[in-house]
Amino acid sequence: MTRVRLPMRFPSSDMPEHVKITDVGPRDGLQNESTTVPTEVKAEFITRLEAAGLPVVEVTSLVRPDWVPQLADAEALIATLAATPDAARRNRPVLVPNERGLQRAIALELRDVAVFASATETFARRNLNRGLTESLSRITATVQHGVGAGLTVRGYISMCFGDPWEGPVDLAQVVSVGTALLDAGCFELSLGDTIGVATAGHVRALVEAFGASGVEPGTLAVHFHDTYGQALSNTLAALACGVRTVDASAGGLGGCPYAKSATGNLATEDLIWALDGLGIETGVDLDALVETSVWMAGILGRPSPSRVVNALGKR
Protein backbone atom coordinates (compact mmCIF):
# COMPACT_ATOMS: atom_id res chain seq x y z
CA MET A 1 0.00 0.00 0.00
CA THR A 2 1.32 3.44 -0.94
CA ARG A 3 1.38 5.85 1.99
CA VAL A 4 0.06 9.35 1.24
CA ARG A 5 2.82 11.70 2.38
CA LEU A 6 1.19 15.01 1.45
CA PRO A 7 -2.49 15.97 1.27
CA MET A 8 -4.16 17.21 -1.89
CA ARG A 9 -4.26 21.01 -1.97
CA PHE A 10 -7.50 22.97 -2.01
CA PRO A 11 -6.78 26.66 -1.23
CA SER A 12 -9.39 28.67 0.63
CA SER A 13 -10.07 32.35 -0.04
CA ASP A 14 -10.34 33.18 3.67
CA MET A 15 -6.89 31.81 4.48
CA PRO A 16 -3.43 33.42 4.14
CA GLU A 17 -0.87 32.39 1.53
CA HIS A 18 1.88 31.98 4.14
CA VAL A 19 2.01 31.25 7.88
CA LYS A 20 5.01 31.65 10.16
CA ILE A 21 5.46 28.84 12.67
CA THR A 22 7.26 29.33 15.96
CA ASP A 23 8.27 25.91 17.24
CA VAL A 24 8.30 25.87 21.03
CA GLY A 25 9.14 22.19 21.48
CA PRO A 26 12.66 22.64 22.89
CA ARG A 27 11.36 25.00 25.59
CA ASP A 28 7.64 24.52 26.20
CA GLY A 29 7.83 20.89 25.19
CA LEU A 30 10.86 19.65 27.08
CA GLN A 31 10.18 21.69 30.23
CA ASN A 32 7.32 19.35 31.04
CA GLU A 33 9.26 16.10 30.70
CA SER A 34 9.84 14.01 33.81
CA THR A 35 13.42 13.33 32.79
CA THR A 36 16.08 15.82 31.80
CA VAL A 37 17.24 15.68 28.19
CA PRO A 38 21.05 16.09 27.79
CA THR A 39 22.27 19.43 26.48
CA GLU A 40 23.82 17.96 23.36
CA VAL A 41 20.54 16.22 22.50
CA LYS A 42 18.62 19.48 22.92
CA ALA A 43 21.10 21.23 20.62
CA GLU A 44 20.68 18.54 17.98
CA PHE A 45 16.90 18.75 18.33
CA ILE A 46 17.01 22.49 17.68
CA THR A 47 19.37 22.28 14.70
CA ARG A 48 17.29 19.48 13.19
CA LEU A 49 14.14 21.60 13.51
CA GLU A 50 15.91 24.48 11.80
CA ALA A 51 17.23 22.19 9.05
CA ALA A 52 13.63 21.08 8.45
CA GLY A 53 12.75 24.71 7.71
CA LEU A 54 11.28 26.02 10.98
CA PRO A 55 11.97 29.79 10.83
CA VAL A 56 11.73 30.40 14.60
CA VAL A 57 12.67 27.89 17.31
CA GLU A 58 12.29 28.90 20.96
CA VAL A 59 15.27 27.19 22.55
CA THR A 60 15.04 27.49 26.34
CA SER A 61 14.12 29.65 29.31
CA LEU A 62 16.39 31.62 31.62
CA VAL A 63 14.43 30.58 34.67
CA ARG A 64 15.67 29.54 38.10
CA PRO A 65 16.88 25.91 37.92
CA ASP A 66 14.80 24.91 40.94
CA TRP A 67 11.66 26.18 39.18
CA VAL A 68 12.17 24.21 35.95
CA PRO A 69 15.09 21.79 36.42
CA GLN A 70 14.67 20.44 32.89
CA LEU A 71 15.98 23.80 31.60
CA ALA A 72 18.79 24.24 34.13
CA ASP A 73 21.38 23.94 31.36
CA ALA A 74 20.23 27.10 29.54
CA GLU A 75 23.63 28.81 29.44
CA ALA A 76 25.38 25.62 28.33
CA LEU A 77 22.79 25.09 25.59
CA ILE A 78 23.09 28.67 24.37
CA ALA A 79 26.88 28.34 24.22
CA THR A 80 26.58 25.09 22.27
CA LEU A 81 24.15 26.64 19.80
CA ALA A 82 26.39 29.66 19.32
CA ALA A 83 28.98 27.34 17.79
CA THR A 84 26.59 25.87 15.21
CA PRO A 85 26.76 26.92 11.53
CA ASP A 86 24.90 30.11 10.65
CA ALA A 87 24.13 30.72 14.35
CA ALA A 88 24.10 34.49 13.85
CA ARG A 89 21.31 34.21 11.27
CA ARG A 90 19.06 31.97 13.33
CA ASN A 91 15.98 33.22 15.15
CA ARG A 92 16.32 31.46 18.52
CA PRO A 93 14.31 33.35 21.15
CA VAL A 94 14.74 32.58 24.83
CA LEU A 95 12.02 33.02 27.44
CA VAL A 96 12.93 35.36 30.30
CA PRO A 97 10.53 35.21 33.27
CA ASN A 98 11.65 38.41 34.95
CA GLU A 99 14.27 41.16 35.13
CA ARG A 100 16.90 38.74 36.41
CA GLY A 101 16.34 36.53 33.39
CA LEU A 102 16.65 39.54 31.10
CA GLN A 103 19.95 40.49 32.71
CA ARG A 104 21.21 36.98 32.00
CA ALA A 105 20.06 37.30 28.38
CA ILE A 106 21.87 40.61 27.97
CA ALA A 107 25.03 39.15 29.49
CA LEU A 108 24.80 36.28 27.00
CA GLU A 109 24.46 38.82 24.16
CA LEU A 110 21.14 37.38 22.99
CA ARG A 111 19.05 39.24 20.43
CA ASP A 112 15.59 37.72 20.84
CA VAL A 113 13.68 37.11 24.07
CA ALA A 114 10.12 36.51 25.16
CA VAL A 115 8.27 37.43 28.35
CA PHE A 116 5.04 36.06 29.74
CA ALA A 117 2.13 37.51 31.66
CA SER A 118 -1.00 35.97 33.09
CA ALA A 119 -4.52 37.00 32.16
CA THR A 120 -5.78 35.95 35.59
CA GLU A 121 -5.07 36.85 39.20
CA THR A 122 -4.78 33.30 40.51
CA PHE A 123 -2.36 32.05 37.86
CA ALA A 124 -0.25 35.19 38.29
CA ARG A 125 0.09 34.43 42.00
CA ARG A 126 0.79 30.73 41.46
CA ASN A 127 3.21 31.19 38.57
CA LEU A 128 4.76 34.61 39.22
CA ASN A 129 4.28 34.86 43.01
CA ARG A 130 2.59 38.25 42.62
CA GLY A 131 -0.86 39.55 41.87
CA LEU A 132 -1.93 40.44 38.36
CA THR A 133 -1.36 44.20 38.65
CA GLU A 134 2.06 43.98 40.28
CA SER A 135 3.31 41.19 38.03
CA LEU A 136 2.19 43.03 34.90
CA SER A 137 3.94 46.19 36.07
CA ARG A 138 7.18 44.28 36.54
CA ILE A 139 6.86 42.51 33.20
CA THR A 140 6.23 45.70 31.25
CA ALA A 141 9.27 47.27 32.92
CA THR A 142 11.31 44.25 31.80
CA VAL A 143 10.00 44.65 28.25
CA GLN A 144 10.97 48.32 28.21
CA HIS A 145 14.43 47.49 29.53
CA GLY A 146 14.91 44.78 26.92
CA VAL A 147 13.79 46.99 24.04
CA GLY A 148 16.01 49.78 25.34
CA ALA A 149 18.95 47.37 25.31
CA GLY A 150 18.30 46.59 21.65
CA LEU A 151 16.55 43.24 22.03
CA THR A 152 13.41 42.18 20.21
CA VAL A 153 10.81 41.13 22.77
CA ARG A 154 7.83 38.87 22.23
CA GLY A 155 4.95 38.72 24.69
CA TYR A 156 3.01 35.69 25.85
CA ILE A 157 -0.27 35.74 27.76
CA SER A 158 -1.25 32.61 29.68
CA MET A 159 -4.84 31.60 30.51
CA CYS A 160 -6.43 33.65 27.73
CA PHE A 161 -9.41 31.33 27.33
CA GLY A 162 -9.90 29.74 30.72
CA ASP A 163 -8.27 29.27 34.11
CA PRO A 164 -8.44 26.03 36.16
CA TRP A 165 -9.05 27.98 39.37
CA GLU A 166 -11.12 30.94 38.15
CA GLY A 167 -12.98 29.39 35.23
CA PRO A 168 -13.93 31.58 32.23
CA VAL A 169 -11.74 34.62 31.57
CA ASP A 170 -13.25 37.92 30.51
CA LEU A 171 -12.18 39.00 27.02
CA ALA A 172 -11.61 42.58 28.15
CA GLN A 173 -9.18 41.40 30.82
CA VAL A 174 -7.09 39.54 28.24
CA VAL A 175 -7.09 42.57 25.94
CA SER A 176 -6.03 44.83 28.80
CA VAL A 177 -3.01 42.66 29.62
CA GLY A 178 -2.12 42.26 25.95
CA THR A 179 -2.26 45.94 25.07
CA ALA A 180 -0.05 46.71 28.09
CA LEU A 181 2.61 44.35 26.72
CA LEU A 182 2.36 45.82 23.24
CA ASP A 183 2.48 49.39 24.56
CA ALA A 184 5.63 48.48 26.50
CA GLY A 185 7.35 47.46 23.26
CA CYS A 186 6.55 43.81 22.45
CA PHE A 187 6.58 43.33 18.67
CA GLU A 188 4.22 40.35 18.79
CA LEU A 189 1.68 38.95 21.24
CA SER A 190 1.04 35.22 21.58
CA LEU A 191 -2.35 34.31 23.00
CA GLY A 192 -2.08 31.14 25.08
CA ASP A 193 -4.81 28.61 25.69
CA THR A 194 -2.83 27.13 28.55
CA ILE A 195 -5.34 24.45 29.56
CA GLY A 196 -6.78 23.84 26.10
CA VAL A 197 -10.40 24.87 26.67
CA ALA A 198 -10.87 27.31 23.76
CA THR A 199 -13.29 26.76 20.89
CA ALA A 200 -13.32 28.36 17.46
CA GLY A 201 -16.01 30.90 18.30
CA HIS A 202 -14.15 31.93 21.44
CA VAL A 203 -10.99 32.44 19.38
CA ARG A 204 -12.79 34.66 16.88
CA ALA A 205 -14.34 36.69 19.68
CA LEU A 206 -10.97 37.33 21.32
CA VAL A 207 -9.25 38.34 18.07
CA GLU A 208 -12.16 40.67 17.33
CA ALA A 209 -11.94 42.15 20.84
CA PHE A 210 -8.29 42.97 20.22
CA GLY A 211 -9.24 44.49 16.89
CA ALA A 212 -11.81 46.72 18.58
CA SER A 213 -8.97 48.01 20.79
CA GLY A 214 -6.82 48.83 17.77
CA VAL A 215 -4.64 45.72 17.72
CA GLU A 216 -4.34 44.30 14.22
CA PRO A 217 -4.55 40.49 13.92
CA GLY A 218 -1.16 40.46 12.22
CA THR A 219 0.35 41.50 15.55
CA LEU A 220 -1.11 38.42 17.23
CA ALA A 221 0.04 34.82 17.40
CA VAL A 222 -1.83 31.86 18.83
CA HIS A 223 -0.60 29.12 21.15
CA PHE A 224 -3.06 26.27 21.67
CA HIS A 225 -2.90 23.19 23.86
CA ASP A 226 -4.90 20.19 22.72
CA THR A 227 -6.61 19.04 25.92
CA TYR A 228 -10.03 18.77 24.27
CA GLY A 229 -8.80 18.11 20.74
CA GLN A 230 -9.58 21.67 19.61
CA ALA A 231 -6.09 23.08 18.97
CA LEU A 232 -6.11 22.66 15.20
CA SER A 233 -9.65 23.93 14.64
CA ASN A 234 -8.91 26.88 16.91
CA THR A 235 -5.79 27.67 14.89
CA LEU A 236 -7.70 27.62 11.62
CA ALA A 237 -10.29 29.96 13.14
CA ALA A 238 -7.52 32.38 14.14
CA LEU A 239 -5.99 32.27 10.64
CA ALA A 240 -9.39 33.05 9.11
CA CYS A 241 -9.48 36.14 11.35
CA GLY A 242 -6.15 37.43 10.05
CA VAL A 243 -3.62 35.91 12.46
CA ARG A 244 -0.47 34.87 10.59
CA THR A 245 1.80 33.36 13.27
CA VAL A 246 1.20 30.06 15.06
CA ASP A 247 3.08 28.46 17.95
CA ALA A 248 3.35 24.69 17.75
CA SER A 249 5.53 21.97 19.19
CA ALA A 250 7.33 19.30 17.18
CA GLY A 251 5.76 15.95 17.93
CA GLY A 252 3.10 17.54 20.15
CA LEU A 253 5.45 17.81 23.12
CA GLY A 254 4.50 20.04 26.00
CA GLY A 255 2.25 21.00 28.84
CA CYS A 256 2.62 23.45 31.70
CA PRO A 257 4.37 22.63 34.99
CA TYR A 258 2.18 25.17 36.79
CA ALA A 259 -1.18 24.00 35.38
CA LYS A 260 -1.49 20.26 35.72
CA SER A 261 -4.59 20.06 33.51
CA ALA A 262 -2.61 21.34 30.52
CA THR A 263 -1.70 18.72 27.95
CA GLY A 264 0.63 18.95 24.97
CA ASN A 265 0.77 21.74 22.45
CA LEU A 266 -0.59 21.55 18.94
CA ALA A 267 1.80 19.25 17.07
CA THR A 268 3.75 21.10 14.41
CA GLU A 269 3.34 18.17 12.02
CA ASP A 270 -0.45 18.12 12.41
CA LEU A 271 -0.52 21.86 11.77
CA ILE A 272 1.63 21.61 8.64
CA TRP A 273 -0.47 18.78 7.20
CA ALA A 274 -3.60 20.92 7.54
CA LEU A 275 -1.92 24.02 6.12
CA ASP A 276 -0.50 22.07 3.18
CA GLY A 277 -4.00 20.88 2.36
CA LEU A 278 -5.16 24.51 2.29
CA GLY A 279 -2.30 25.54 0.00
CA ILE A 280 -0.67 27.60 2.73
CA GLU A 281 3.12 27.84 2.54
CA THR A 282 5.23 27.32 5.67
CA GLY A 283 8.66 26.53 4.23
CA VAL A 284 8.85 23.38 6.37
CA ASP A 285 9.89 19.95 5.08
CA LEU A 286 7.27 17.70 6.66
CA ASP A 287 9.18 14.46 6.14
CA ALA A 288 12.31 15.88 7.79
CA LEU A 289 10.23 17.16 10.69
CA VAL A 290 8.49 13.82 11.19
CA GLU A 291 11.87 12.08 11.18
CA THR A 292 13.06 14.47 13.88
CA SER A 293 10.01 13.84 16.07
CA VAL A 294 10.35 10.07 15.68
CA TRP A 295 13.98 10.43 16.78
CA MET A 296 13.00 12.54 19.80
CA ALA A 297 10.21 10.13 20.76
CA GLY A 298 12.82 7.38 20.84
CA ILE A 299 14.99 9.43 23.16
CA LEU A 300 12.04 10.16 25.47
CA GLY A 301 11.00 6.52 25.41
CA ARG A 302 7.40 7.01 24.40
CA PRO A 303 5.44 7.52 21.17
CA SER A 304 4.62 10.97 19.89
CA PRO A 305 1.00 12.08 20.41
CA SER A 306 1.03 13.63 16.93
CA ARG A 307 -1.34 11.87 14.54
CA VAL A 308 0.77 12.87 11.54
CA VAL A 309 4.00 11.65 13.13
CA ASN A 310 2.36 8.29 13.82
CA ALA A 311 0.92 8.09 10.30
CA LEU A 312 4.05 9.12 8.40
CA GLY A 313 6.69 7.85 10.81
CA LYS A 314 5.92 4.21 10.01
CA ARG A 315 8.31 3.14 7.30
C-alpha positions, 0 to 999 in steps of 0.5 A: 500500500502506498502511503500518502505523504502530502495531502491534496491542496485545495486553497481557501479564499479566507486563508493566508498564503503563508504562515510563520510557525514558531516551534516551542518544542525545545522549551515549552515541550521539554520543560514538562518532561519528567526526565532531563534531556542532555544538552547535546541532544537538545542542541541537535533537536534544535538544529534538526528543527531548523534544518527542516525549515522552521523559521523560529525555534524557541530554545530554552528559558532563563528561569531559576533551575529549581523552578524548571530543572529540565531547563537548568542547562540554559547557558550551556545550551546557548553556548553550544548553539552559538557554535553551530553553523549560521548561528548568527542568522538563526531566530532562537528566542529565549524566554525570560521570566523576569528582570533577572532573566533579562539580565542573564540574556543581555550578558549572553548577548542574545538578540531575541527574548520573550516574556510572559504575563497571566490573564488571571489573578490566581495564575499570576500568583501561582506562577509569578508569586505576585498579583496580576497588577504587580506582576504586569507592572514588573513585566512591562518594565522588563519589556521596556528594559529589553527593548532599550537594550536593543533586544526584540521582545515577544509577549506571551499571555497565559490563561487567555481562554480559561483558568483552572481555578477561576474558570472563564476569563473575561475578554476585556481582561485579556485585551487589557493585559495584551495591550499593556505588553504591546504598549511596552514594546513587544513586537508580537503577542502570543495568546495562550490557551494554557489548559486547552479549553478554547473553541473556534467561536471563542478564538474569533471573539478574542481576536475581534476584541483585540481588533476593537482596541486597535490591535491588528490580527497580524500583531497576534500569534496563537498558542493552543494546547490540545486538551479537548482536541480543539487546537487545530480547529482553533488555529484555523479559526484564528488564521481566518481572522487574520492571524499569521503566526502560530506556535506549535511543538514538534511531535506535540510535546509540552504542557505546563508545569504550573497548570497540571490540567494542561496537555501537549501543544498543537503538534507542528506536524499536524498543523503543517499537514492541515496548512499544506491541504489549504495551500498555505506555505510554511517553508517546512519539510514535513518528512524531515520534521516527522523524522526528527520527532520520531527520533525525539520520541525514541529518546524520550522513550514514548510515542509521539501524540502527533497523529501525523507523526504516527501516520508518516513515521511508520516506514 
